[in-house]
Amino acid sequence: MSADEIHDIREKLATNSERLARIEERQLTLMGMLEKSLSSFGDLANRVTALEHLRTKILVVAGFIGAGMSLAWDFIRSRFTGGN
């Protein structure tokens, strides 16, 4: 091998090392973005779950209120209509 061939190989090796370093930096950046995205998704999923539980509780309370109002209305109607 001549000195020129050795020099070319060293330059290619240095270039490939720089490329590898940039690829590793991009990979670390992407991994950081992915972790942040997944933590945001987890937080969002927890909030949605909490809202679903709240909605269920509100529907149960609304059902009880509706049943109570229905019973009260039947009682009031039977009082004014003579017990029919």
VMD Tcl script that builds the backbone (N, CA, C; Angstrom):
set m [mol new atoms 252]
animate dup $m
set s [atomselect $m all]
$s set {name element resname resid chain x y z} {
  {N N MET 1 A 0.845 -1.182 0.000}
  {CA C MET 1 A 0.000 0.000 0.000}
  {C C MET 1 A 0.884 1.236 0.000}
  {N N SER 2 A 0.417 2.185 -0.751}
  {CA C SER 2 A 1.183 3.424 -0.825}
  {C C SER 2 A 0.725 4.379 0.270}
  {N N ALA 3 A 1.484 5.424 0.447}
  {CA C ALA 3 A 1.169 6.423 1.470}
  {C C ALA 3 A -0.136 7.132 1.138}
  {N N ASP 4 A -0.404 7.354 -0.160}
  {CA C ASP 4 A -1.660 8.005 -0.569}
  {C C ASP 4 A -2.874 7.141 -0.226}
  {N N GLU 5 A -2.778 5.845 -0.456}
  {CA C GLU 5 A -3.885 4.937 -0.130}
  {C C GLU 5 A -4.141 4.901 1.364}
  {N N ILE 6 A -3.073 4.884 2.136}
  {CA C ILE 6 A -3.215 4.898 3.598}
  {C C ILE 6 A -3.855 6.205 4.048}
  {N N HIS 7 A -3.440 7.317 3.450}
  {CA C HIS 7 A -4.011 8.622 3.795}
  {C C HIS 7 A -5.508 8.649 3.447}
  {N N ASP 8 A -5.871 8.140 2.272}
  {CA C ASP 8 A -7.287 8.093 1.872}
  {C C ASP 8 A -8.113 7.241 2.832}
  {N N ILE 9 A -7.562 6.110 3.236}
  {CA C ILE 9 A -8.272 5.238 4.178}
  {C C ILE 9 A -8.463 5.935 5.515}
  {N N ARG 10 A -7.436 6.645 5.965}
  {CA C ARG 10 A -7.555 7.378 7.241}
  {C C ARG 10 A -8.595 8.484 7.145}
  {N N GLU 11 A -8.647 9.176 6.003}
  {CA C GLU 11 A -9.650 10.227 5.818}
  {C C GLU 11 A -11.059 9.639 5.817}
  {N N LYS 12 A -11.236 8.525 5.129}
  {CA C LYS 12 A -12.539 7.861 5.108}
  {C C LYS 12 A -12.933 7.401 6.502}
  {N N LEU 13 A -11.975 6.879 7.238}
  {CA C LEU 13 A -12.244 6.439 8.604}
  {C C LEU 13 A -12.640 7.616 9.491}
  {N N ALA 14 A -11.950 8.744 9.339}
  {CA C ALA 14 A -12.286 9.939 10.121}
  {C C ALA 14 A -13.668 10.450 9.748}
  {N N THR 15 A -13.982 10.448 8.448}
  {CA C THR 15 A -15.296 10.889 7.979}
  {C C THR 15 A -16.391 9.984 8.531}
  {N N ASN 16 A -16.147 8.685 8.479}
  {CA C ASN 16 A -17.137 7.742 9.007}
  {C C ASN 16 A -17.286 7.891 10.517}
  {N N SER 17 A -16.223 8.193 11.218}
  {CA C SER 17 A -16.314 8.410 12.668}
  {C C SER 17 A -17.163 9.635 12.977}
  {N N GLU 18 A -16.981 10.703 12.192}
  {CA C GLU 18 A -17.790 11.908 12.381}
  {C C GLU 18 A -19.265 11.617 12.094}
  {N N ARG 19 A -19.518 10.879 11.032}
  {CA C ARG 19 A -20.903 10.518 10.701}
  {C C ARG 19 A -21.529 9.695 11.820}
  {N N LEU 20 A -20.770 8.751 12.336}
  {CA C LEU 20 A -21.272 7.918 13.422}
  {C C LEU 20 A -21.585 8.756 14.658}
  {N N ALA 21 A -20.720 9.716 14.955}
  {CA C ALA 21 A -20.956 10.589 16.108}
  {C C ALA 21 A -22.238 11.393 15.911}
  {N N ARG 22 A -22.452 11.924 14.685}
  {CA C ARG 22 A -23.683 12.683 14.416}
  {C C ARG 22 A -24.911 11.785 14.498}
  {N N ILE 23 A -24.790 10.560 14.008}
  {CA C ILE 23 A -25.911 9.617 14.089}
  {C C ILE 23 A -26.242 9.319 15.546}
  {N N GLU 24 A -25.223 9.138 16.368}
  {CA C GLU 24 A -25.447 8.868 17.794}
  {C C GLU 24 A -26.116 10.052 18.468}
  {N N GLU 25 A -25.699 11.288 18.106}
  {CA C GLU 25 A -26.329 12.484 18.675}
  {C C GLU 25 A -27.797 12.553 18.281}
  {N N ARG 26 A -28.074 12.281 17.017}
  {CA C ARG 26 A -29.477 12.288 16.566}
  {C C ARG 26 A -30.288 11.217 17.284}
  {N N GLN 27 A -29.669 10.064 17.464}
  {CA C GLN 27 A -30.372 8.978 18.153}
  {C C GLN 27 A -30.694 9.374 19.587}
  {N N LEU 28 A -29.750 9.998 20.277}
  {CA C LEU 28 A -30.008 10.440 21.644}
  {C C LEU 28 A -31.100 11.501 21.682}
  {N N THR 29 A -31.077 12.410 20.699}
  {CA C THR 29 A -32.125 13.439 20.634}
  {C C THR 29 A -33.488 12.805 20.405}
  {N N LEU 30 A -33.550 11.867 19.468}
  {CA C LEU 30 A -34.817 11.188 19.191}
  {C C LEU 30 A -35.307 10.385 20.386}
  {N N MET 31 A -34.395 9.734 21.085}
  {CA C MET 31 A -34.794 8.975 22.276}
  {C C MET 31 A -35.350 9.911 23.344}
  {N N GLY 32 A -34.721 11.075 23.511}
  {CA C GLY 32 A -35.233 12.056 24.466}
  {C C GLY 32 A -36.616 12.539 24.086}
  {N N MET 33 A -36.812 12.810 22.792}
  {CA C MET 33 A -38.128 13.255 22.323}
  {C C MET 33 A -39.167 12.160 22.521}
  {N N LEU 34 A -38.785 10.921 22.265}
  {CA C LEU 34 A -39.707 9.792 22.435}
  {C C LEU 34 A -40.098 9.619 23.900}
  {N N GLU 35 A -39.108 9.719 24.798}
  {CA C GLU 35 A -39.417 9.603 26.229}
  {C C GLU 35 A -40.353 10.709 26.682}
  {N N LYS 36 A -40.105 11.925 26.210}
  {CA C LYS 36 A -40.972 13.048 26.577}
  {C C LYS 36 A -42.382 12.833 26.033}
  {N N SER 37 A -42.473 12.364 24.800}
  {CA C SER 37 A -43.775 12.111 24.194}
  {C C SER 37 A -44.538 11.026 24.944}
  {N N LEU 38 A -43.832 9.957 25.310}
  {CA C LEU 38 A -44.494 8.872 26.031}
  {C C LEU 38 A -44.944 9.315 27.417}
  {N N SER 39 A -44.148 10.158 28.081}
  {CA C SER 39 A -44.579 10.625 29.400}
  {C C SER 39 A -45.793 11.543 29.257}
  {N N SER 40 A -45.824 12.347 28.206}
  {CA C SER 40 A -46.994 13.199 27.960}
  {C C SER 40 A -48.217 12.341 27.654}
  {N N PHE 41 A -48.011 11.282 26.887}
  {CA C PHE 41 A -49.117 10.384 26.574}
  {C C PHE 41 A -49.639 9.714 27.838}
  {N N GLY 42 A -48.728 9.292 28.726}
  {CA C GLY 42 A -49.149 8.683 29.988}
  {C C GLY 42 A -49.938 9.651 30.836}
  {N N ASP 43 A -49.485 10.904 30.884}
  {CA C ASP 43 A -50.205 11.924 31.647}
  {C C ASP 43 A -51.587 12.157 31.051}
  {N N LEU 44 A -51.655 12.222 29.739}
  {CA C LEU 44 A -52.938 12.411 29.073}
  {C C LEU 44 A -53.873 11.235 29.320}
  {N N ALA 45 A -53.332 10.018 29.264}
  {CA C ALA 45 A -54.154 8.830 29.519}
  {C C ALA 45 A -54.694 8.853 30.944}
  {N N ASN 46 A -53.881 9.274 31.902}
  {CA C ASN 46 A -54.344 9.359 33.291}
  {C C ASN 46 A -55.457 10.391 33.436}
  {N N ARG 47 A -55.303 11.515 32.750}
  {CA C ARG 47 A -56.340 12.553 32.823}
  {C C ARG 47 A -57.650 12.078 32.196}
  {N N VAL 48 A -57.554 11.383 31.070}
  {CA C VAL 48 A -58.759 10.865 30.417}
  {C C VAL 48 A -59.453 9.851 31.320}
  {N N THR 49 A -58.675 8.995 31.957}
  {CA C THR 49 A -59.251 8.011 32.881}
  {C C THR 49 A -59.967 8.701 34.034}
  {N N ALA 50 A -59.343 9.743 34.579}
  {CA C ALA 50 A -59.975 10.488 35.671}
  {C C ALA 50 A -61.275 11.135 35.205}
  {N N LEU 51 A -61.279 11.684 33.986}
  {CA C LEU 51 A -62.505 12.290 33.461}
  {C C LEU 51 A -63.593 11.245 33.230}
  {N N GLU 52 A -63.211 10.062 32.803}
  {CA C GLU 52 A -64.203 8.997 32.613}
  {C C GLU 52 A -64.824 8.587 33.940}
  {N N HIS 53 A -64.011 8.510 34.998}
  {CA C HIS 53 A -64.553 8.179 36.322}
  {C C HIS 53 A -65.490 9.283 36.804}
  {N N LEU 54 A -65.102 10.530 36.564}
  {CA C LEU 54 A -65.953 11.656 36.956}
  {C C LEU 54 A -67.276 11.612 36.199}
  {N N ARG 55 A -67.216 11.315 34.897}
  {CA C ARG 55 A -68.428 11.224 34.095}
  {C C ARG 55 A -69.350 10.126 34.626}
  {N N THR 56 A -68.777 8.997 35.008}
  {CA C THR 56 A -69.575 7.903 35.552}
  {C C THR 56 A -70.267 8.324 36.846}
  {N N LYS 57 A -69.528 9.008 37.703}
  {CA C LYS 57 A -70.118 9.478 38.966}
  {C C LYS 57 A -71.243 10.478 38.704}
  {N N ILE 58 A -71.026 11.377 37.751}
  {CA C ILE 58 A -72.061 12.372 37.424}
  {C C ILE 58 A -73.303 11.683 36.871}
  {N N LEU 59 A -73.118 10.675 36.038}
  {CA C LEU 59 A -74.277 9.954 35.488}
  {C C LEU 59 A -75.048 9.220 36.581}
  {N N VAL 60 A -74.342 8.644 37.547}
  {CA C VAL 60 A -75.021 7.962 38.653}
  {C C VAL 60 A -75.813 8.964 39.489}
  {N N VAL 61 A -75.198 10.102 39.795}
  {CA C VAL 61 A -75.900 11.133 40.571}
  {C C VAL 61 A -77.108 11.645 39.788}
  {N N ALA 62 A -76.932 11.860 38.478}
  {CA C ALA 62 A -78.055 12.328 37.659}
  {C C ALA 62 A -79.178 11.289 37.634}
  {N N GLY 63 A -78.823 10.019 37.613}
  {CA C GLY 63 A -79.835 8.962 37.649}
  {C C GLY 63 A -80.621 8.993 38.943}
  {N N PHE 64 A -79.906 9.138 40.069}
  {CA C PHE 64 A -80.600 9.220 41.355}
  {C C PHE 64 A -81.491 10.455 41.439}
  {N N ILE 65 A -80.992 11.579 40.955}
  {CA C ILE 65 A -81.805 12.808 40.971}
  {C C ILE 65 A -83.046 12.621 40.093}
  {N N GLY 66 A -82.851 12.006 38.911}
  {CA C GLY 66 A -83.993 11.760 38.020}
  {C C GLY 66 A -85.011 10.837 38.654}
  {N N ALA 67 A -84.547 9.798 39.329}
  {CA C ALA 67 A -85.471 8.871 39.990}
  {C C ALA 67 A -86.218 9.578 41.120}
  {N N GLY 68 A -85.485 10.396 41.870}
  {CA C GLY 68 A -86.124 11.151 42.957}
  {C C GLY 68 A -87.149 12.137 42.431}
  {N N MET 69 A -86.817 12.830 41.364}
  {CA C MET 69 A -87.757 13.788 40.783}
  {C C MET 69 A -88.975 13.058 40.221}
  {N N SER 70 A -88.768 11.887 39.640}
  {CA C SER 70 A -89.890 11.120 39.104}
  {C C SER 70 A -90.824 10.688 40.227}
  {N N LEU 71 A -90.261 10.215 41.328}
  {CA C LEU 71 A -91.096 9.831 42.471}
  {C C LEU 71 A -91.835 11.029 43.045}
  {N N ALA 72 A -91.145 12.175 43.152}
  {CA C ALA 72 A -91.778 13.390 43.682}
  {C C ALA 72 A -92.906 13.833 42.749}
  {N N TRP 73 A -92.671 13.789 41.446}
  {CA C TRP 73 A -93.699 14.186 40.499}
  {C C TRP 73 A -94.913 13.271 40.586}
  {N N ASP 74 A -94.681 11.963 40.692}
  {CA C ASP 74 A -95.802 11.029 40.841}
  {C C ASP 74 A -96.577 11.314 42.124}
  {N N PHE 75 A -95.869 11.613 43.202}
  {CA C PHE 75 A -96.528 11.929 44.469}
  {C C PHE 75 A -97.370 13.206 44.337}
  {N N ILE 76 A -96.794 14.244 43.735}
  {CA C ILE 76 A -97.509 15.521 43.583}
  {C C ILE 76 A -98.718 15.326 42.656}
  {N N ARG 77 A -98.519 14.606 41.585}
  {CA C ARG 77 A -99.614 14.384 40.636}
  {C C ARG 77 A -100.742 13.584 41.284}
  {N N SER 78 A -100.392 12.592 42.086}
  {CA C SER 78 A -101.439 11.792 42.730}
  {C C SER 78 A -102.184 12.623 43.785}
  {N N ARG 79 A -101.527 13.577 44.413}
  {CA C ARG 79 A -102.187 14.424 45.397}
  {C C ARG 79 A -103.212 15.345 44.749}
  {N N PHE 80 A -102.855 15.884 43.571}
  {CA C PHE 80 A -103.738 16.847 42.917}
  {C C PHE 80 A -104.779 16.191 42.014}
  {N N THR 81 A -104.576 14.970 41.641}
  {CA C THR 81 A -105.555 14.330 40.770}
  {C C THR 81 A -106.497 13.421 41.537}
  {N N GLY 82 A -106.367 13.393 42.815}
  {CA C GLY 82 A -107.289 12.624 43.658}
  {C C GLY 82 A -106.884 11.178 43.825}
  {N N GLY 83 A -105.605 10.869 43.651}
  {CA C GLY 83 A -105.158 9.501 43.929}
  {C C GLY 83 A -105.231 8.570 42.759}
  {N N ASN 84 A -105.488 9.049 41.547}
  {CA C ASN 84 A -105.563 8.182 40.365}
  {C C ASN 84 A -104.228 7.741 39.933}
}
mol reanalyze $m
mol bondsrecalc $m
mol representation Tube
mol addrep $m
